[in-house]
Amino acid sequence: MKNALKISLIYLVFGVTWILLSDDLTFYLFRDNMVVLENVQHLKGVSFVLISAILVFLLTNTVIQALTKQKLIEVKAIEDLGKSEKKFRLLFHRTPLPVLIFDKEHMRFLEVNETATKKYGYSRDEFLAMEIWDIFKPEARTENMKAFFLENIHAIEKGDYAENISIHRTKKGSFFEVKVVSYSQSYLGKPVVFSSVLDISQEKVTEQRIINEVIKATEEDREQISMEIHDNLIQILGMASMYLKNLVYDIDELKTSTKYQHALKHLNTGIDLSRSISHKLMPKSILDFGLIPGITEMIEEFQVLYPISVNFTYEGEAELSQEFTINIFRIVQEALNNVQKHAEASNVDIRLFLVKPDIKMEIIDNGKGFKETEVAHLTQGIGLRIMHNRALQMNGFFSIHSKINEGTSLKFIIPI
């Protein structure tokens, strides 16, 4: 296009110059010979037309070349886009994992691959008439569960991804546990979520059976050891303390003996420590009075030991099995232990909602926090893994959100 502009300018200058100078110059040179002047005027007209034709040709040719080049670029771009789209669709439909694309705003399916239609049993058209909730099991379709899912989905920003464990439902009504990797992207001009689904049901069945057995055995061992300490060790130490105290009536020198006083003090400390260990292993208040009194008592003891303020609020009075009661108590216990060890927090909020159809619990601290990208690594730690496993044992969901210097939030949704 630059060449076309140059030619247009040259033509303009040539035309103006020709008009202004050619007639006067011709007349001045050939005014004495009218025949020659007439021939020159004729030749001048032919030359003007010829030169104009040449310049117009050059201009037209330059424009045509520029347009042709632009058209070729556009055609190539369209061909490349077509090839890329073809490759994408080929990869999308032939990947061995189900891939689901759904609208981030309305949660409706926009596209699924062939593997997904085979895995779930729905046709593509059936999928496109459904929402993401339709492939969840019924217990996971409560308002709390939906809010929990939406919070995690909307936390995914463009280019980031998130992993979660869920339970999906097929058209025939069977369920299978899945690991879902989701990331945000633009598709057909809309913000969408791409999710690839890995069936881990068999792996999880085995893993969950082992986890359940380990947790069950651990709780049985805790209860047994607690009883042994309470019924035997503390009783023996108590008898020893009583006999030691009575020795002063037989041996007067013991009343002023520093060693005797130290021995009695250490013995009483051992008794108190044994009671504390027994209580932590299996709090009597949990077995006698239930979850809320047990958590309240644990928090009171925690605040005596550590300079951390704990605010505990709860709503509802849903009846829980002993298994659920102990698991929730242990989750809170482990969470406070993690805060004390790692968070560098001064305040913890514990919110428990015991309202059917599910339990919702949030544990939020104002500690140093960590990067969201570190979650996968941190969940391999013993503390968080214990909490995660206990939530899974109750068919619940567990999520972590954190920011540097803004604290950490643990959220649990457990169907009851």
C-alpha positions, 0 to 999 in steps of 0.5 A: 500500500505504501507503493500505491501511495507513492505512485498516486503522489507522483501522478498528482505532481505530474498532472499538475506540472503538465497542466501548468507548464506544458501549454505555455512551454509548447507555445513559447517554443513553437509559436512561429510555426503553427503546423509544428505547434499543432503536431506537438500539441497532438503528441503531447496529448497522446503522451499524457494519455500514455503516461497516465495509463502507465501510472494507473496500471502501476497503481492498480497493479500495486493495489491488486498485489497488496490485496492479493497478499492480504487475502493470501494471509487471511486464507492461510490464517483461516486454513491454519485455524481450521487445521488447529481446530481439527487437531484440537477436535481430534485430540479432544475426542480421542483422549482416553479421559472424559473431558467436560466443558461447561459454562462458568456462569450458568454451569451448563455443558457446552461440549463433551468428548466421545469418551465422556458419552461412553463413560457416563452413558449420556449422548452429546445432545443429552449432555448439552441439555444438562447442568454440571449438577446433574452428574453429581450424586443426590447427596451432593446437590444441596445448596451448601454443596453447590455453594462449596463447588461454585466457590472453588470453580470461581477461584480458578482464574484464567491459566490456573487449574484446580484439582478435586475429588468428587463422586459422579453419577452415570445415566444408569444410576451407578456412581464412581469416584473421580479426580477432576482437574479443571482450568478456566479458558475462553470457548466460543467467546464465553468464560468456561471450565475445561475438566478432565475426569479420571476414574479412581473408584477402584483405587479409592475403594481400596484406599478408603478401606485401608483408611477406615481400618487405620482410623478405626484401629487408631480410635480403638487403640486410643480408647484402650490406652486411655482406659489403661492409663485411667483405670490402672496407671493413675490408680497406681500412681494415686496409691503411691502418692497416698502412701508417700504422703502418709510416710510423714506420720511415721518418719518425722524427718520427712516433713522438712526433707526437700527431697521428699517434697520434690519426690511428692511434687513430681509424683503429683505432676506425673498423675496430672500428666497421665490424666491429661494424656488419657483425656486427649486420647479419649475425652470423657466429655465426648463420650458422656455429653457429645460433640459440642461440650467436647469441643468447648472443653478442648478449646478451653484447655488449648487457650490455657496452654497457648496465647491464641484466641479461639472463637467457637460458634455453632448452629443446629442440633443434628444427632450424630453417630459416635463415629461422626462425633469422634471424627469431627472432634479429631478434625478440630483437634488436628486443625488447632494443633496445626495452627499452634505449630505452623500458622503463627496465628493469634486468632482462630474462628471455628464455625460449625453448622449441624443442620440437615442435610449436611454438616458445614464446618469452617476453621479460619485463622489469621496466620501467615498463610501460604501460596495456593500453589503449595496446597497439593504439597501441603496436603501430603503432610500428616496433619492435613492428610488426617483431616482429609481422610476423616472427611472422606471417611464420612463421604464429605468434601474438604477444601483449603484456601490461603493467601500469604499473610492473610491466613488459612481457611479450612472448609468441610461439607459432610452429608448426614 
